[in-house]
Every structure is written in structure tokens, then in C-alpha cells.
Amino acid sequence: MQMSSYPPPRSARCHALIPSAGNGSRLPGDAPKQYRRLLGEAVVQHTVRAFLQTSHIASVAVVVQADDTVAASCLAADARLSILPLGGASRAHSVLGGLDGLLQAGAVADDWVLVHDAARCCITPELIDRLIDACVNDATGGLLALPLPDTLKAADAAGRVARTEPREGRWLAQTPQMFRLGALRDALQAALSGDAAITDEASAIEHAGAHPLLVTGASWNFKITYPQDLELAQALLAARAGAKA
């Protein structure tokens, strides 16, 4: 795998923040989805590895619940990796706790933070670098996303089509989502205190009045949500491993 040959300048230092504190209620099983096994390793191990394989990332922080003992047992020690037992009641609260943990560990408000779903385990270093290259000189930051490829239907209460929505200008949001640490922390705090409907980091930034950059992602950067997603992720990761063998 081709890695970047230079570290990022201090003014553009990037940190990865991986919330891994959810219970994955939509995926039946005896373990949260981030700890399900793919090719003998936990989902989150594949995710973390991709971020550690790019030199653009100064540190990787995995946010877990305070009683989580699995993360420490499955994530190999690395000088750039930390596990933060600061998970909250929601994703937004977990991210906010993680941002505070990064600040306590020496990050500063002007640093960039790339927030990424633990369950998007097919992310690659090249895709991470694409986002960083696109956003590092942007005033706001941005996120990986895909233009909506299919016809979009709105449903009624009975589960029937109510109408067809236009797909022009519609994008499917992915992660990582990359913003200045201080700006994201302020946006999340404001949104949570005002009970704003935020579903990702970009929506918090939008609530603050900014307009994140959309950076074209990849269809294989999907989030494991349903049982068939595990099968697809395993097949993709196995194909990649076979190509490197």
C-alpha cells in the first residue's frame, strides 16, 4: 500500500476520532457490530488500521463506553492510538466526549478532526487522504458523500409510495467528516443544548450556519447496519487481502 511520505504540517495536524460506543441494535447478535468478526478480526480493528496506515493522521482515538473491556483486548497497542472511555447516550454525546479527550491529550482547537463510523470498516487510506487533500485548505471542512444514484421515494404511513422525490442535488452522507476540532465542539454543544435534530457532525456544522464541502466518496465505504452488510464487508476485505497476497 502506498503511504504518504511526509507528516502533515503542524498547522494542519489531523486527528481521527472513531465513536465505537453504540450497541448496534439493528444488527442481531451476541456483540455490538463494531466487535463482530471479519476475517478473524473485529470490525473496529479493520477501521482503525486504515487510519494508522496514513501518515496524515497524527493520532487515532476510539471512543467507547466506560464499561467497555473489548476494545482494549482487540486493538493492538500503537503510539498514535488511544482508547477513550467517554462514550455518551448518543453518537453526538460520544463525539463531544471524544473531542474533549483529544483536547486533554494535547490537541488544539485549530487542529482538524476526522470523525468516522467504527462500522465503516472498508475505508481505505487512499480515501482518507482524498478527504484531507480536499478539505485541508477549506475554511469549513467537509465530508465524504455520494450523489444519490437511485430514484428516491417518499412513503406514507401505510408503507406505500406517497411521491417520488427529485434526486438532483441529493447526496448520501458518509464518513469521515472533517472539521476543525474547536468549531465542531462548539457546533455540537450548541446543537445539543438547543435540541436541534442532528444526525451527523456535518448537520451540527450546518446548524451553526456553515456549509461543509461534499467530497466524492466510494460505494464500498458503507456502514455495517444489517446482517447482509457483514457478508458484503467480509467479501470485500477478503478480496483485498487476496490481491495483496
KEDOLO-544627 format. One line per field, with one value per residue: x, y, z of N, C-alpha, C, O, CB in turn. Coordinates in pm, whole numbers. Each point is the difference from the previous one (the first is absolute). Glycine has a CB too. Example, Ala and Ser with C-alpha at 12.3 -4.5 7.8 and 13.67 -1.06 7.14 Angstrom:
# residues 2
npx <- (1319, 154)
npy <- (-569, 222)
npz <- (780, -197)
capx <- (-89, 82)
capy <- (119, 119)
capz <- (0, 6)
cpx <- (90, -77)
cpy <- (120, 109)
cpz <- (0, 73)
opx <- (104, 51)
opy <- (-2, 111)
opz <- (66, 17)
cbpx <- (-293, 67)
cbpy <- (-115, -174)
cbpz <- (59, -232)
END
This chain:
# residues 245
npx <- (84, 155, 74, -46, 321, -159, -83, -253, 214, -16, -236, -110, 5, -201, -100, -98, -245, -33, -304, 109, -310, -191, -106, 48, -344, 66, 177, -240, 265, 35, 78, -148, -25, 274, 9, -98, 268, 52, 193, -68, -136, -240, -144, 238, 232, -98, 1, 291, 120, -99, 148, 279, 19, 29, 315, -310, 15, 178, -172, -157, -193, -120, -238, 0, -259, 189, -24, 227, 146, -29, 209, 215, -43, 50, 246, 294, 68, -39, 219, -307, -168, -136, -200, -153, -126, -159, -258, -195, -230, 142, 227, -4, 129, 237, 90, 12, 197, 194, 33, 92, 219, 136, 31, 149, 221, 101, -279, 65, -306, 191, -43, -150, -196, 21, -305, 89, -305, 210, -160, 239, 159, 18, 182, 216, 201, -174, -233, 195, 119, -289, -43, 282, -29, -277, 104, 308, -149, -319, -7, -103, 217, -114, -105, 164, -267, -42, -114, -251, 143, -325, -211, 37, -272, -75, -81, -289, 40, 16, 351, -115, 243, -93, 139, 195, 176, 74, 214, 51, 224, 21, 309, -82, 110, 252, 100, 265, -234, 305, -113, 265, 16, -158, -220, -83, -27, -205, -185, -47, -82, -224, -136, -33, -133, -233, -97, 226, -174, 355, -59, 313, 174, -198, -223, 217, 75, -306, -37, 232, -184, 172, -102, 160, 159, -248, 311, -158, -33, 42, -309, 226, -102, -260, -10, 61, -336, -12, 138, 86, 229, 138, 3, 138, 239, 82, 22, 190, 205, 35, 80, 230, 125, 21, 162, 233, 46)
npy <- (-120, 216, 66, 295, -32, 200, -64, 150, 244, -44, 95, -320, -138, -200, -69, -262, 118, -349, 138, -306, 122, -201, -226, 16, 82, -95, -275, -243, -18, -100, 330, 289, -77, 51, -337, -120, -176, 182, -293, -145, 308, 67, 79, 131, -170, 138, 285, 1, -86, 269, 176, -160, 60, 347, 77, 154, -131, 228, -261, -251, 158, -322, 227, -293, 75, 113, -312, 13, -274, 35, 237, -161, -267, 147, 228, -175, 192, 227, 189, 46, -166, 211, -244, 313, -219, 269, -246, 251, -153, 10, -116, 264, -139, -132, 277, 135, -220, 40, 309, -54, -208, 214, 202, -212, -50, 334, 82, 308, 37, -69, -340, -27, -141, -207, -8, -311, -107, -150, -64, 139, -338, 146, 272, -56, 150, 88, 115, 161, 155, 93, 160, 136, 118, 144, 153, 121, 272, -37, 289, -301, -222, -152, -234, -193, 104, -235, 264, -136, -261, 47, 175, 170, -207, 262, -298, 128, -73, -240, -2, 225, 136, 251, 18, -147, 170, 153, -254, 329, -5, -326, -11, -297, 222, -201, 52, 55, 191, 158, 203, 151, -248, 264, -71, -266, 137, 213, -216, -175, 241, 95, -281, -53, 278, -46, -327, 29, -254, -53, -261, 113, 175, 113, 61, 169, 171, 65, 123, 221, 111, -258, -67, -296, 59, -204, -151, -167, -193, -211, -88, -85, 256, -257, 101, -332, 88, -312, -260, 142, 173, -282, -74, 268, -17, -289, 84, 242, -156, -237, 205, 123, -280, -76, 266, -84, -313)
npz <- (0, -213, 334, -101, -65, 240, 311, -124, -15, 311, -195, -29, 343, -173, 310, -172, 199, -40, 148, 107, 170, -216, 169, -346, 93, -310, 110, 136, 178, 269, -101, -1, -311, 167, 44, -318, -13, -272, -24, 333, 68, 195, -277, 156, -164, -264, 138, 87, -282, -131, 219, -10, -334, 47, 101, 1, 309, 197, 85, -112, 246, -21, 124, 187, 143, 225, -96, -275, 149, -345, -16, 154, -182, -292, 37, -70, 252, -235, 166, -106, 256, 219, 60, 35, 253, -204, -73, 33, 21, -301, -167, 172, 253, -172, -120, 284, 110, -245, 52, 298, -104, -186, 238, 179, -238, -15, -172, -14, -29, -253, 22, -277, 220, -269, 192, -118, 75, 223, -275, -220, 36, -312, 140, -238, 195, -255, 183, 193, -244, -106, 267, -3, -285, 71, 268, -29, -114, 154, 151, 81, -13, -219, 89, -188, -168, -197, -177, 175, -190, 50, -128, 285, 43, 188, 143, 11, 283, -228, -13, -250, -137, 215, -285, -185, 239, -280, 25, -76, 252, 126, 127, 97, 251, -73, 266, -179, 51, -55, 261, 61, 224, 16, -211, 150, 285, -106, -139, 258, 182, -195, -28, 309, 70, -229, 86, -289, -98, 72, -206, 59, 167, -225, 221, 177, -256, -59, 288, -77, -273, -154, -279, 145, -265, -104, 39, -258, 282, -159, -54, 224, 212, 92, 292, 24, -33, -28, 117, -268, 167, 71, -306, -85, 204, -92, -303, 60, 176, -215, -226, 178, 65, -308, -70, 217, -109)
capx <- (-84, 79, -29, 56, 139, 29, -101, -67, 55, -63, -121, -103, 3, -128, -26, -117, -84, -86, -97, -22, -69, -138, -30, -35, -127, -61, 73, -12, 122, 44, 98, -23, 54, 141, 81, -23, 126, 16, 134, 67, 24, -118, -28, 71, 142, 18, -21, 113, 121, 5, 44, 140, 82, 31, 81, -70, -73, 92, -44, -129, -66, -121, -85, -80, -69, 91, 13, 46, 130, 32, 87, 140, 48, 11, 77, 142, 61, 67, 31, -97, -135, -48, -138, -58, -125, -78, -121, -121, -130, -24, 123, 46, 62, 127, 95, 36, 93, 127, 68, 57, 114, 111, 54, 74, 121, 95, -49, -42, -126, 20, 30, -110, -40, -77, -88, -32, -77, 75, -58, 38, 131, 62, 71, 140, 85, -10, -124, 25, 86, -79, -77, 93, 51, -106, -53, 99, 8, -136, -33, -98, 18, -99, -29, -17, -141, -25, -124, -104, -1, -127, -123, -32, -143, -51, -104, -104, -6, -34, 111, -16, 65, -77, 45, 140, 78, 111, 129, 103, 54, -8, 119, 0, 114, 85, 107, 20, -43, 122, -21, 87, -44, -72, -126, -93, -40, -96, -123, -70, -53, -113, -110, -55, -67, -123, -83, -5, 0, 127, 21, 143, 77, -28, -126, 28, 67, -105, -84, 76, -4, 106, -37, 111, 33, -30, 113, -49, 51, -2, -114, 42, 19, -133, -5, -65, -125, -84, 82, 62, 116, 116, 43, 60, 127, 97, 41, 85, 128, 69, 51, 116, 109, 47, 73, 131, 76)
capy <- (120, 124, 91, 134, 0, 117, 29, 126, 112, 20, 79, -81, -131, -69, -109, -82, -29, -110, -39, -145, -17, -41, -142, -64, -69, -49, -118, -102, -75, -1, 107, 119, -22, 37, -111, -122, -44, -8, -56, -28, 121, 82, 105, 123, -17, 34, 144, 71, -26, 90, 133, -8, -21, 125, 88, 127, -6, 13, -87, -67, -19, -81, 36, -114, 19, -13, -139, -80, -66, -73, 79, -12, -135, -32, 102, -10, 124, 82, 130, 102, -46, 6, -40, 98, -51, 123, -13, 59, -60, 8, 20, 137, 11, -74, 81, 114, -51, -28, 126, 45, -87, 43, 125, -32, -73, 91, 60, 139, 28, 20, -126, -67, -130, -79, -90, -111, -109, -122, -107, 16, -65, -16, 124, -22, 119, 88, 77, 96, 103, 80, 97, 97, 87, 89, 87, 58, 144, 52, 77, -70, -144, -71, -141, -89, -21, -48, 47, -103, -66, -67, 76, 15, -3, 34, -95, 44, -76, -138, -62, 12, 118, 123, 85, -15, 120, 24, -41, 97, 76, -77, -80, -91, 35, -106, 50, 104, 139, 68, 140, 47, -58, 98, 36, -112, -8, 108, -28, -109, 51, 87, -80, -83, 84, 54, -112, -4, -135, -23, -142, -20, 119, 104, 68, 96, 112, 70, 69, 119, 97, -23, -88, -93, -42, -138, -64, -129, -117, -125, -84, -104, 60, -8, -28, -126, 25, -119, -122, -15, 89, -76, -88, 82, 51, -110, -33, 107, -3, -121, 26, 89, -78, -91, 78, 37, -122)
capz <- (0, -8, 110, -14, 46, 81, 101, -26, 75, 131, -14, -64, 66, -10, 93, -29, 116, -40, 103, 0, 127, -22, 21, -127, 25, -124, -46, 104, 28, 139, 22, -83, -134, -12, 50, -78, -59, -145, -27, 127, 78, 25, -99, 33, -30, -141, -12, 60, -79, -117, 43, 40, -118, -68, 84, 21, 127, 113, 107, -18, 129, -8, 113, 44, 127, 114, 42, -113, 18, -122, -87, 41, -25, -143, -72, 33, 47, -100, 60, -42, 31, 137, 22, 92, 57, 16, -78, 57, -29, -143, -78, 17, 132, -4, -74, 84, 101, -66, -29, 127, 28, -87, 54, 123, -38, -63, -124, 17, -68, -143, -66, -69, 50, -95, 74, -89, 59, 22, -82, -142, 11, -132, -32, -36, 19, -116, 11, 108, -55, -94, 79, 59, -107, -46, 106, 90, -22, -4, 121, 82, 8, -80, 26, -113, -32, -136, -62, 6, -131, -30, 20, 142, 27, 132, 36, 91, 123, -31, -70, -145, -56, 5, -111, -43, 30, -95, 54, -38, 111, 125, 26, 114, 85, 54, 86, 99, -13, 42, 39, 107, 127, 81, -66, 13, 141, 25, -75, 67, 126, -29, -53, 106, 99, -60, -45, -146, -58, -68, -24, -22, 34, -99, 32, 107, -63, -75, 99, 41, -109, -100, -110, -23, -135, -35, -68, -50, 69, -76, 36, 94, 133, 61, 144, 34, 71, -7, -13, -132, -9, 49, -108, -106, 49, 6, -137, -51, 70, -44, -136, 13, 57, -103, -100, 56, 31)
cpx <- (88, -41, 62, 139, 34, -109, -68, 67, -78, -132, -115, -5, -139, -8, -122, -73, -104, -96, -35, -76, -144, -20, -46, -130, -65, 69, -4, 132, 41, 106, -38, 73, 148, 93, -33, 127, -8, 144, 79, 28, -130, -13, 84, 150, 30, -10, 122, 126, 12, 51, 146, 92, 20, 74, -61, -66, 99, -38, -136, -57, -130, -82, -91, -75, 95, 21, 48, 138, 47, 100, 148, 56, 20, 83, 145, 55, 73, 22, -102, -143, -32, -146, -57, -133, -97, -129, -122, -126, -33, 134, 57, 69, 134, 107, 45, 96, 136, 79, 64, 122, 121, 64, 82, 131, 100, -40, -44, -121, 15, 38, -124, -33, -87, -82, -49, -75, 88, -45, 20, 141, 68, 67, 146, 81, -12, -125, 11, 85, -75, -79, 92, 51, -105, -37, 105, 16, -137, -32, -90, 38, -109, -10, 1, -149, -10, -126, -102, -13, -137, -118, -39, -151, -28, -117, -106, -3, -29, 112, -16, 65, -95, 35, 143, 71, 107, 133, 112, 44, -8, 122, -23, 125, 73, 90, 131, -65, 105, -26, 107, -56, -85, -133, -103, -49, -105, -134, -81, -61, -123, -120, -66, -74, -130, -93, -16, 5, 129, 23, 146, 72, -29, -130, 16, 68, -100, -88, 69, 10, 105, -47, 117, 15, -36, 114, -43, 69, -2, -116, 40, 31, -136, 11, -71, -121, -85, 87, 68, 120, 126, 55, 72, 136, 105, 50, 96, 138, 82, 60, 123, 120, 58, 82, 140, 89, 100)
cpy <- (125, 93, 136, 2, 119, 17, 132, 114, 23, 73, -80, -139, -61, -114, -78, -29, -103, -35, -147, -39, -46, -149, -71, -75, -56, -123, -106, -73, 14, 105, 121, -14, 35, -111, -133, -33, -7, -44, -17, 121, 76, 107, 124, -12, 36, 152, 78, -17, 97, 138, 0, -18, 126, 93, 138, 5, -1, -93, -59, -27, -75, 27, -117, 37, -32, -145, -93, -57, -68, 77, -19, -138, -29, 102, -6, 136, 69, 138, 107, -33, 15, -45, 89, -53, 115, -3, 53, -71, 1, 16, 140, 18, -74, 79, 119, -43, -29, 126, 57, -84, 36, 127, -25, -70, 87, 56, 144, 26, 14, -129, -51, -130, -68, -100, -108, -109, -124, -111, 22, -54, -21, 129, -33, 127, 98, 87, 104, 116, 90, 108, 108, 97, 101, 105, 79, 151, 66, 70, -78, -145, -68, -146, -80, -23, -49, 63, -114, -67, -51, 96, -1, 7, 44, -92, 64, -92, -148, -73, -2, 128, 119, 91, -37, 132, 20, -41, 96, 80, -71, -91, -90, 28, -126, 61, -53, 133, 83, 148, 40, -46, 98, 38, -111, -12, 107, -29, -110, 47, 87, -80, -83, 83, 58, -107, -3, -145, -18, -151, -34, 130, 114, 73, 96, 125, 83, 81, 127, 103, -18, -103, -93, -36, -147, -55, -140, -117, -123, -87, -107, 55, 3, -33, -132, 29, -125, -123, -15, 92, -67, -91, 78, 53, -110, -36, 104, -4, -123, 18, 88, -77, -95, 72, 34, -121, -33)
cpz <- (0, 112, -29, 61, 87, 105, -31, 76, 127, -12, -60, 64, 1, 101, -49, 130, -44, 113, -13, 127, -15, 22, -126, 5, -127, -57, 110, 20, 144, 31, -84, -133, -12, 50, -66, -77, -152, -27, 129, 87, 21, -108, 29, -25, -146, -20, 48, -85, -118, 39, 44, -119, -84, 95, 15, 139, 117, 115, -36, 139, -22, 127, 33, 127, 116, 43, -112, 28, -128, -86, 35, -31, -148, -79, 46, 41, -115, 61, -36, 43, 148, 4, 109, 53, 30, -81, 74, -44, -149, -71, 24, 135, 5, -74, 83, 111, -58, -32, 127, 36, -84, 52, 126, -31, -75, -134, 29, -90, -151, -74, -73, 71, -106, 80, -95, 76, 16, -93, -149, -16, -134, -49, -33, 29, -116, 6, 111, -51, -99, 74, 57, -106, -44, 104, 77, -18, -9, 132, 95, 26, -80, 34, -130, -20, -143, -55, -2, -136, -43, 15, 146, 18, 143, 30, 88, 121, -23, -74, -149, -49, 6, -117, -35, 21, -107, 63, -36, 122, 134, 13, 121, 83, 48, 108, -59, -36, 72, 28, 102, 134, 83, -60, 14, 145, 31, -67, 68, 132, -22, -48, 110, 105, -53, -53, -152, -48, -79, -12, -30, 33, -96, 33, 117, -55, -81, 94, 48, -112, -107, -103, -34, -147, -19, -84, -41, 69, -89, 49, 101, 140, 72, 149, 23, 88, 11, -23, -135, -19, 50, -109, -109, 43, 4, -139, -56, 66, -41, -139, 6, 54, -102, -105, 49, 21, -112)
opx <- (91, -118, 98, 24, 116, -117, 58, 54, -117, -94, -115, -36, -99, 95, -93, 62, -80, 38, -42, 30, -72, 95, -27, -5, -81, -44, 76, 79, -65, 57, -59, 102, 71, 121, 50, 80, -96, 94, 122, 58, -94, 100, 60, 66, 99, 77, 51, 78, 109, 76, 71, 121, 60, -42, 52, -29, 82, 88, -76, 64, -84, 49, -75, 25, 98, 106, -4, 95, 111, 91, 83, 121, 75, 39, 30, -41, 68, -86, -19, -91, 81, -74, 51, -94, -41, -57, -9, 5, -86, 103, 120, 103, 94, 115, 119, 97, 103, 122, 112, 100, 113, 122, 106, 95, 108, 71, -26, -29, -94, 5, -114, 88, -92, 55, -51, 33, 68, 80, -51, 97, 113, 42, 56, -56, 5, 4, -50, -32, 25, -5, -31, 3, 33, -43, -35, 40, -12, 45, 3, -12, -77, 48, -25, -76, 95, -101, 34, -29, -21, 13, 6, -67, 72, -86, 26, 82, 30, -16, 61, 24, -113, -87, 70, -46, 54, 24, 111, -83, 33, 42, -74, 112, -62, -19, -2, -28, 32, -38, 66, -121, -106, -99, -118, -118, -101, -106, -122, -114, -99, -113, -122, -103, -90, -99, -105, 61, 6, -18, 37, -63, -7, -8, -70, -32, 6, -38, -67, 56, 10, -102, 89, -96, 28, 32, -47, 123, 35, -34, -84, 34, -45, 103, -109, 13, -60, 115, 115, 87, 109, 122, 103, 95, 116, 119, 98, 102, 122, 111, 96, 112, 122, 96, 93, 122, 72)
opy <- (11, 35, 10, -65, 22, -30, 84, -23, -38, -31, 43, -97, 69, -76, 58, -35, 28, -71, -45, -100, -14, -77, -120, -117, -92, -55, 10, -16, 69, 1, -15, -69, -60, 3, -104, 89, -54, 68, 18, -14, -13, 48, 56, 101, 67, 59, 87, 94, 48, 61, 99, 18, -6, 21, 82, 109, -90, -50, 58, -66, 41, -20, -47, 104, -72, -33, -122, 73, -53, -60, -21, -14, -91, -29, 20, 104, -64, 51, 95, 80, -33, 15, 4, -14, 21, 104, -7, -108, -76, 24, 16, 67, 46, 5, 33, 70, 27, 1, 50, 52, -4, 13, 61, 8, -46, 84, 35, -77, -30, -1, 34, -66, 61, -95, 29, -32, -41, -86, -79, 75, -50, 8, -95, 109, 121, 118, 112, 117, 120, 115, 119, 121, 114, 110, 96, 69, 116, -42, 25, -48, 66, -44, 54, -12, 13, 7, -114, 69, -26, 108, -105, 85, -38, -21, 98, -91, -83, -116, -83, 93, -5, 68, -66, 105, -98, 25, -13, 53, 60, -64, 36, -20, -100, 114, -97, 31, -25, 76, -85, 7, -36, 16, 27, -25, -29, 24, 10, -34, -13, 27, -9, -43, 34, 31, -38, -85, 38, -74, -117, 100, 116, 121, 101, 111, 123, 113, 96, 107, 83, -66, 40, 0, -83, 54, -78, -12, 9, 2, -46, -76, 106, -48, -22, 54, -27, 13, -43, -27, 25, -11, -44, -3, 23, -25, -34, 11, 6, -45, -24, 17, -21, -56, 16, 13, -99)
opz <- (81, 12, -74, 102, 35, -26, -68, 108, 8, 74, 4, -67, 29, 17, -56, 101, -89, 93, -106, 65, 100, 10, 4, -39, 8, -100, 96, -93, 78, 109, -107, -9, -81, -25, 44, -30, -56, 40, 2, 108, -79, -55, -91, -24, -28, -76, -70, -16, -31, -74, -18, 13, -107, 113, 76, 50, 13, 71, -78, 82, -81, 111, -85, 61, -16, 52, 15, 30, -5, -57, -88, -23, -35, -113, 118, -53, -80, 72, 76, -23, 86, -97, 112, -78, 114, -32, 122, -59, -44, 63, 21, 9, 65, 44, 3, 29, 63, 12, -4, 52, 49, 1, 19, 78, -37, -55, 115, -91, -74, -123, 35, 55, -55, 56, -108, 114, -94, -38, -80, -15, -4, -115, 54, 7, 20, -37, -14, 26, -7, -43, -6, 23, -32, -35, 69, 94, -40, 106, 120, 112, -70, 104, -107, 96, -78, 71, -31, -98, -118, 58, 65, -60, 92, -86, 70, 12, 86, -37, -68, 78, -50, -56, 78, -43, -52, 117, 52, 74, 103, -97, 91, -47, 35, 42, -75, -115, 117, -90, 60, 23, 49, 72, 22, 23, 64, 58, 9, 32, 72, 42, 6, 52, 77, -65, -51, 65, -117, 97, -1, 35, 41, -20, 6, 41, 1, -31, 39, 20, -91, 18, -75, -77, 87, -107, 84, -2, -118, 119, 78, 90, 45, 47, -52, 110, 105, -41, -6, -83, -52, -18, -51, -78, -36, -20, -65, -68, -11, -27, -73, -47, -4, -53, -80, 13, 10)
cbpx <- (-274, 140, -109, -254, -58, 237, 72, -268, 194, 320, 257, 66, 292, -108, 192, 52, 115, 141, -49, 180, 218, -118, -31, 243, 50, -25, 76, -322, 137, -109, 240, -129, -297, -187, -35, -329, 145, -270, -123, 40, 328, -79, -294, -242, -86, -172, -296, -178, -121, -266, -305, -194, -140, -162, 149, -10, -271, -47, 205, 9, 187, 66, 82, 140, -318, -181, -178, -231, -166, -318, -268, -164, -191, -259, -234, 65, -44, -19, 259, 238, -66, 235, -5, 208, 165, 268, 109, 112, 11, -334, -204, -289, -323, -242, -225, -320, -295, -225, -275, -327, -271, -235, -302, -310, -244, 95, -47, 266, 19, 64, 288, -20, 102, 120, -21, 170, -278, -48, -116, -246, -196, -214, -211, -13, 153, 120, -80, 19, 171, -12, -137, 65, 117, -43, -146, 78, 227, -116, 21, -161, 185, -6, -111, 300, -168, 217, 93, -94, 254, 85, -82, 285, -101, 162, 141, -217, -105, -223, -27, -239, 253, 76, -224, -16, -97, -153, -189, -12, -97, -295, 220, -242, -58, 14, -149, 239, -283, 173, -316, 193, 312, 315, 245, 234, 330, 297, 236, 270, 329, 271, 237, 287, 312, 227, -17, 50, -260, 114, -270, 21, 187, 130, -55, 52, 209, 41, -31, 74, -102, 281, -249, 61, 157, -282, 219, -172, -116, 285, -16, 56, 243, -200, 109, 207, 66, -307, -269, -310, -261, -215, -295, -323, -238, -232, -316, -305, -226, -266, -327, -263, -228, -294, -310, -229, -267)
cbpy <- (-135, -60, -202, 169, -144, 141, -213, -100, 142, 34, 158, 225, 5, 135, 74, -69, 205, -17, 278, 62, 189, 263, 177, 99, 242, 287, 131, -11, -36, -242, -154, 211, 105, 236, 225, -39, -74, 114, 91, -175, 26, -90, -144, -51, -248, -283, -121, -127, -289, -188, -49, -114, -227, -45, -208, -93, -34, 286, 77, -41, 170, -161, 292, -266, 15, 258, 165, 69, 19, -45, 188, 180, 20, -83, 128, -297, -32, -180, -156, -30, -127, 174, -245, 204, -217, 20, -190, 324, 148, 77, -178, 12, -27, -221, -104, 36, -123, -205, -4, 25, -176, -120, 62, -26, -161, -209, -262, 149, 142, 233, -88, 170, 20, 122, 156, 83, 132, 151, 44, 131, -60, -181, 230, -275, -262, -288, -309, -303, -272, -312, -297, -290, -299, -296, -256, -288, -153, -141, 183, 199, -45, 205, 11, -99, 167, -224, 280, 59, -36, -325, 50, 34, -146, 263, -282, 186, 290, 185, -52, -225, -140, -86, 255, -282, 68, 165, -221, -40, 140, 72, 145, -157, 309, -242, 105, -144, -34, -239, 65, 194, -107, 69, 114, -94, -61, 139, 61, -130, 6, 157, 1, -119, 22, 168, 48, 312, -43, 293, 105, -276, -261, -254, -300, -302, -255, -293, -316, -251, 69, 121, 134, -90, 254, -9, 213, 120, 88, 10, 89, -51, 35, -26, 267, -179, 261, 125, -63, -37, 170, 20, -109, 67, 148, -62, -82, 129, 118, -93, 1, 178, 39, -86, 80, 182, 14)
cbpz <- (42, -263, 236, -97, -239, -166, 240, -146, -220, 30, -30, -148, 113, -261, 249, -303, 190, -246, 108, -202, -9, -171, 228, -7, 185, 54, -244, 38, -312, -105, 156, 216, -7, 53, 172, 10, 263, -82, -228, -221, -11, 303, 61, 194, 202, 8, 101, 245, 97, -29, 87, 205, 106, -261, -148, -298, -126, -137, 248, -303, 174, -252, 22, -165, -93, 22, 150, -187, 246, 64, 62, 203, 240, 132, -141, -107, 310, -267, -84, -170, -276, 151, -181, -45, -15, 71, -232, 67, 268, -28, -196, -157, 38, -36, -219, -78, 60, -106, -183, 25, 11, -196, -114, 44, 28, 172, -206, 148, 280, 174, 141, -275, 296, -241, 267, -253, -9, 275, 259, -17, 206, 62, 97, -186, 113, -98, -71, 145, 37, -112, 63, 148, -42, -104, -51, -98, -77, -265, -253, -202, 297, -282, 308, -54, 241, -19, -111, 278, 162, 17, -298, 101, -261, 66, -86, -204, 29, 29, 266, -69, -102, 305, -8, -128, 300, -222, -65, -307, -227, 88, -190, -82, 38, -264, 287, 172, -130, -45, -103, -161, -51, 6, -185, -213, -3, -42, -221, -139, 24, -99, -229, -91, 20, 7, 268, -79, 106, -9, -82, -214, 56, -152, -91, 122, -11, -143, 34, 136, 252, 154, -16, 305, -97, 115, 49, -219, 332, -155, -303, -284, -127, -268, 106, -126, -185, -49, 165, -7, 82, 251, 101, -1, 172, 227, 31, 25, 203, 166, -21, 84, 228, 93, -3, 98, 123)
END
